[in-house]
Amino acid sequence: MENVRPITPHDTADEDGLNRKPPADPEAERALLARIIHNPKEHQDAADVLTSEDFTQPGHRLIWDVIGHQLAENKPIDPISLRAAIEALGQLRAVAGGGLIFEVSNAVGPVDTVHYAGLIHAKTRLRRLEELAIRLRSGVLNGGTAEDLEEQVTGFVQQRTTQQSNNSRLIPGGSFILDRPDTVPAIWGEGDNVLWAEGEALIIAGPPGVGKTTLGQQVLLAAIGIRPHALGLAVRPAKRVLYLASDRPQQAARSMARMVTDEHRDLLNQHLTFWPGPPPKDFIKDPGMLLRLARQADADVVCLDSLKDMAGELSSEEGGQAINSAVQRTLVEGVEVLALHHHRKQGGGKDSGKEPQTPDELYGSVWITAGAGSIVSLWGAAGDPIVSLRHLKQPVAECGPWRLKHDHPRGVTEIWHEVDVLDILLHANGALTAQQLACQIYSPDKGKPTASEVEKARRKLDQLVEKNLAFKVQNGGGRGSQAGYVAAFSPSGELPEES
């Protein structure tokens, strides 16, 4: 008798929910089907809320599916037509030889289609929760680990989030393509000078000590109303920023402490939330983690400081895809992403000490930079007050190149020097070509500019032409001749004679 254990109320099947019927509302299912049979135009309203899986009665589910097929082929859905369609499928037995169809059709009443569809779908959600609860209880009783059980909960929430997202993101093609603003909506910037575009991630990259964190924090403080702007460019207000201070969190806190005072405490508490240390899970294992953290913080902007702490082996394809997946899942839900990153380590060859010119020179898999909408590169020696900024990837036009001045004690960064294309044009000796301008902007010390730099210079000159600030002229003849540009007015403000 030592092996006999008294039965307690908790041991009964009813207590475990094994003999209880799962949540369902067959009456609502029947009433909804009746409403649609008599009002076919309302089928789409219901289909926006539920699917055939929401119907608990097999016959009801079959009728719903056949209604959908009939309407898709512009065929009638009266009871006789539905019976014929189900008979053609060889499934009349599932609807009691057709009797269930007529029974359902006669159950007509004052039904609100969307409301009843919601009632039915709510039962489905309860069934899924009950199934999860049973699995969890079974796991506990059978010695499952806490990690495994928590994984089940995480997977359930993730699937639920994905389903909600999938339902809400369906957009007609014409609206998606054509109903867009004339200019790119900016998070940071305005007009053509956009460093961070809405719905596209911004990466600020650079070697250690050049001010990545300083500049990123100034942008975020402008977003929550503590700074008026960043680098003289407007920043769109944010409801709340989640800052993942994964790389030396105390240093990130000291950096921002230079920029605020105690009078900002309420604003900081209301609009800024920190997560010190790495995220709870590596993005490779759980790319949905970033979005869940943002939702937990009720944030509409997240800052990743820095990418190397979000996933192991960023240089691997798996690591790069995990970062990109985490960022894209977050962006598509309306949460903007700013990430701090690093350049590749340079060897001791001829390119050692050379400022990066392309996104390929950032550390890690190509998928990281491919998924970003804008990439800003800072370059200089650690602690230098003057560093350069290049816009390696642009959502609109290129900003810069600029020379930035860091006021380290105050945590303030300003544009110290930028090339004024119009001023160069005004003081040029004759027509200026795109290649000549590219030499002055991008490569004053290295000689011949690249083809990409020449093309970017040409775009800057063409923008002046579009604004009626310059004229485009043919600069001589022959195959090697290039188009030249002249200012539409002289340095004194007068129109030149040749105009």
N, C-alpha and C positions, 0 to 999 in steps of 0.2 A: 504493500500500500504506500510505501514511501515514494513511488513514482507517480502516484495519482495526485493531480492538482485540482482543488475545488474550482468549479466553473463560476466565474463572476459575470455580472451583467455585461462587462466589456468584451466577453468572449462570444456573445451571441452574434449570429449572422446579421441580424437586423442592425445591431450597433455598428457593424463594419460596413453596413450599406449594401451587403451582397444580395439581400432579398428585396430590396426596395427598388421600385421602378425609377429609371433615370428621369431627370426633368424633361418634360415634353408638354405640348399644348395641341393635341390633335384637333380640337374644336377650332382653334384659330387657323390651323393648316387648312381645314375643310372650308372655312368661311373665306379665306383668302383665295383659294382656288376657284370657288364659286364666283367671287367678285371678278376675277380675271377672265373666266369663261364668258361672262356677260359684258365685260368691259375690257377687251383685248389691249386697248391703248395703255392701260395701267400696268401691263406686264413689266415694262422697263422700270417703272418706279419700284416695283418689288424686287426686280433683279439687281437693282443698285444696292439693295440691303442684304439679300440672302442668296444662297445657291441651293441646289437639290440636296446637298448634305444636311441642310437645316431641317428637312422634313423627316420625321421619325417613323411615319407609317410608310411601308414599302409601296403601297398603292398610291398614296399621295405623291411620293417622290417620282414615281413613273409618270403620273399625270402631269406633274410640273415639267418634267423633261420633254415629254411629247408636245406640250403646249409651246415650249421654246422652239422646238424643231419646226413645228407647223408655222409659227409666226415668222421664223427666219426664212421660210420658203413661200411666204405670202399665201398660206393655206388657211382655211377656216378652222376654228377651235370649238365649234358647237359640239355637244355630247356625241352625236352620231359620227361626226368626222373624227373625233378623238378615239372613239371605239374602233373605227375602221383602221386608224393608224396603229393602235396598240395590237389589234388582231394581226396586222401585217408583220408585226415584230414577233408574233407568236407568244405574247405575254398576257393574253386575256385573263388567264387564271389569277394573275396578280391584282386584277381589279374586279374580281368576282364575276367574270364573264361579261363585264361591261356595266354591271349593276352599280358598282361604286361610282362610276362616272356620273350616272344619272342622279344618284343619291347626293353626290357632292354638288352637282349643278343646281339641285333644288334647295340647297342650303343658302339661299340668297338673303342678305340682310343689309342694314346700314353699316357697311364696313369701310373704314379708312385704310386704304391699301398700305401706305407707308407705315402707319401705326401697327397694323397687324403683322406686317413683315418684321418689324422691330421686335414684337412680342415673341415671334417664332425664333428669331435669331438670338434673342436673349436666353432662351432655353438651351440653345446650342452652346453658348458660352458657359452656362452653368454645368452642362454635361461635361465639357472639357475640363472645367475646374474640378468636378467630382472625380473624373478619371485620373487627373493628376494627384488628387488627395489620396485616392486608393493606391496608386503606384508608390507614393511616398510612404504611406503607412506600411505597405507590404515590404518596402525596402528597409524600413526601420526594424520591423519584426524579424526580417531575414538577415539582419546583420550588415546591411549596406553601409558604406562609409559616408560621412558627412559631405565629403567632396563630391561623390557620385550623386547624392540626393540634391545637393545645391546645383549641380550641373543640369539636372532635370528641370529645376525651377527656372534657371537662367535660360535654358533652351525654350521653355514654354513662353516666357516673356518675350524672348527674341522673335519667336514665330508669330506671336500676337502682334508685335510691333511691325513686323514685315507685312502682315496681312492688312493692317490698318493703312500702312504707307502705300501698298499696292492699290488699295481701293481709292485712295485720295489723289493719286498722281496721274490718273488717266485723263489726258487732255486731248481734245480734238486737234487734228493736224493743222488746220487753218489757224486756229487760235494760237497754238504753240509757235508757229513759224512767223505769222504776220502781226499778231497783236503784241508787238514789242516797242519799247520807247525808242526814239530816234538816237538817243545817246546811251552809252553804257552806264547803268546805275552804279554809282561808286560808293564803296565803304570809306575809302581814303582817296581823296582827289576830286577833281571836277573837270567837266568838259573832256578834252582829249588827254589831259594830264591825270591819269588814273593809275595809282599804284596798287590798289586793292579793289577789285570789282565784286559786286554782289553775286553770291552763288559760286564764287571761284576762290580757291585757297590762295593765300599770299605766303610765300617763303622768303624770309630774310636770312641770308647766308653770309658767312664770313669766317675768318680764322679767329681763334680766341683773343679776346681783349680789344676788339675793334668797335664795340658798341652795339652789337646785335640786340642784346637784352635792353640796353638803354633806349634805343630807337623804338623797339617793339612796345615797351612799356609806355613811352610817350604817346604812341598811337592809341593804346588802350585807355590811358587816362583822358585823352581827348574824347574818346567814345563815351565815357561815363560822366563827362561834363566838368572835369577838373582842369583840363588844359583847353585853350581855345582852338588849337590846331596842332598839327604835327608837320614840321618842315614847311610851314606856311600854307599847307593844304588842309581843307576842311575834312573832318572825320564824322561820319554818320553816327548819331547817338545809338547806344546799345542799352537794352533793358538790364542785362546782367552778363558779366564776363566770367567765365571759368578759366582760371589760370593753372595749368598743370606744371608746377614748378618741380620738375623731375631732375633737372641738372643743377645740383648745388642750390637747394631751395633757400637757404639762409642768405646766400649771396644775392639771389633774386630779390629777397625782402630788403636787404641793405640798399640795393640799387634803387628800388622804388621809394625807399624812405627819404632819399635825397630830393624827391620830386613833390612830396606832400608834407602837410603839417597836421597837427592834431585837429585843426578846424575842419579837416576833410574826413574825419573818422566816420561820420554818419553816411556820407556819400559812398565811402569805400565799403562799409558794411552792407549797404543797400545794393550796390551795383557790382561788387567784385567778390568772387569766391576763389580761394586757393585750394589746390590739392597738392600738398608737399610730397615729394618722392615719386617713384614710378607709378603708373596706373595699376589698378588691382590685377590686371592680366595683360600679358604680352598681346599686342594686336594680332600677331600671327595665330595665336590660339583663339582669340575672340575679337574679330574686327568690329563687332557691334558694341564693344565696351565704351568707346569714345562717345557715341550717341547716348548711351544710357547714363553716363556720367553727366553729360550736358543737361539731360532731362532731370536728373536728380538735383542738379544745382539750379534748375529753371533758367538756364543760360541761353542766350541767342548768339553768343560769340565765345569761342574757345581759343586759348593760346597754348601751343605745345612747345615747352621749353625744356629739352629740345627733342628733335625727331629721333636722335640716337637712343633715347631712353624709352621709346614707345614700342620698339620691336627689336629683337635680336637679329644680328646679321643683316643689316640694311643693304649690304652689297649683294646679297642673294636675291634671286627673282622672287622667292617666297616672301622675304622681308619687304621688298619694295611693293609687291602686290598687296600685302597686308596693310601697309601704311596707306596706300592709295584707296583701298577698299574702305578702311575706317574713315578716311577723310570724305570720300564721296557719299557714303551712307549718311554722314553728318550734314554735309552741305545740302543734300536733297531734301532734308527735313527742315530747312530754313535756318540752320545754325552755321554761322560763318566761322572760318578757320584761319588762324594765323599761326605759322610754324617757324621756329628758329632752327637753323641748320648749319652745317659746316662744309667748307670746301674739301676737296680731296687733298691728301698730303702730297706735297710736291717732292720729287726726287732731286738729286744733285746735278741734273743735266742742264741743257741750255735754257729750259723753261723754268728753272728754279727761281723763285722770287717774282715770277711774272703774274700780273693781275689776271684772274679768270675772265674770259670773254664770252663763254657760252654756258648754258645750263649743264652740259655734259661734264663740266669741271667741278660740279658739286658731288659730295660723297654719296655713295650708295647706288642702288639700282635705278635704271632709267625710268622705272614706273613712278618713282617719287616725284621727279620733276615733270613727267608727262602729265600727271594729274593736277598740277598747279596751274592757276590762271595767270599768276604774276610772280616773278622771281627778282628780288632785289639783292645785289651783291655789294657788301662793304669790303674795303681792302685797305690795309695799312699795317703798321706795327702795333703790337699790343700796347695799349695805353696812350697812343698818339692822339693829340687833340685834333689833328686834321687827318681825315680819311676820305677815300673816294667812294662814290656810290655809282654803280652801273645798273641799269635796268635790263637784265638778261632776257626776260620774257615779259611781254606786254599784253594786257587785255585790249588796249587801244593804241595810242601812240607811245613812243619811247619818252620816258622822263629822264632828264640829265643828258650826259654824265654830269655829276655834280661833285664838288669838293665840300665835305661837311666839316663843321667845327663843333666839337664836343666841349661843352663847359662841364667838366666832370664833377666839380663840387656841387653844382646846382642841378645836374641831371638834365641839361637843356642842350638840344642839338639844333643847329641852324645851317642853312645853305650858305656856305662861305664864298663859293665861287661857282658860276655856271657860264657856259659859253652862250653868248647872245648872238644868235644866227643873224638877226636883222642888223645888229651893229657891225658884224663882220662884212655883211653885204654892202652896207653904207660906205664902208671905208676900203672896199676892194678896189684894186687898180684895174678897172675894166670888168667884164663879165666873169662871174665866179662859177666854176663847175662844181658838180657834186663831189668829185674826187678831191678837189682842192679844199672844200669845206670839211670833208671827212678827215683829211690830214690834220686840220686844226682842231677838230673836236676829239677824235679818237686816238690819233697816233702822232702827236707832235714830236715825240722822241724816237719813234721806231721806224719812220719812213713810210713806205707804201701801206695804205689801209687795205683791209680785206674787202672783197666784193660785197659782203653783207653790210659793212660799215659805210661803203659808198652808197648803197641803196637806202640806208637809213638817213644819210645826209640828203639824198635826193628827195625823200619824203618830207623832210623839214623845209626844204626850199619850195617844194610844190604847195605846202600848206600856206606859205607866205603869198604865193601866187593866188591861191584860192581866196585869201583875205584881201586881195588887191594891194598888197604891200610890196610886191615884186613883179617883174616881168620875166618871162622865159624867152631867150633869144638863141638863135643858132650861132654857135661859136666857130665860124670858119667852115670850110668845106672839106670833102674827103672822107674816107671810110673811118678814120680814127678820130674825127672831130666829135666833141661832146657839146650837148646843150649847155648854154650858160645862163646865168641869172643876174639881173641887175635890180637895184632897189627902185621902187616907184617914186621915190623922192630923195632929195639930197640930205646930207647931215644937218643942214640948216632948215630943213622942212620944205624946201622948194622942189617942184617937179623938175626932173632933169630934162635938158633940151631934147634928147633923143626920144622921149616919151611922146 
